[in-house]
Amino acid sequence: ENSVNLDFLNDFSKLYQSKVPKDMPIVIYGEDASSLRSAYAVATATDWGFTQVYYYRDGYFRWIAHNLPSTLKMASHYHSLPVVQLSH
């Protein structure tokens, strides 16, 4: 419900620029377990000072297969970015 889709190459910097509290939980996942971009996003978010960054390594399709919450809201429409899904 409160998630926002951030493309790492185009939108991820919006997380840094946002007013999201540094202690808000953030879940990052890519397309699948081989997504190096999502691993890099985790490192970047922690470098930016976010303290509750969670990496769902299995990726988006496993996330959906486990019936975990999902949305297709794009970052350009929102100021609050509590959950992040990376796109390829």
Buried (B, 14 or more C-beta within 10 A) or exposed (E): EEBBBBBBEEBBBBBBEBEBEEEBEBBBBBBBBEBEBBBBBBEBBBEBEBEEBEBBBBBBEBBEEEEEEEEEBEBEEBEEBBBBBBBE
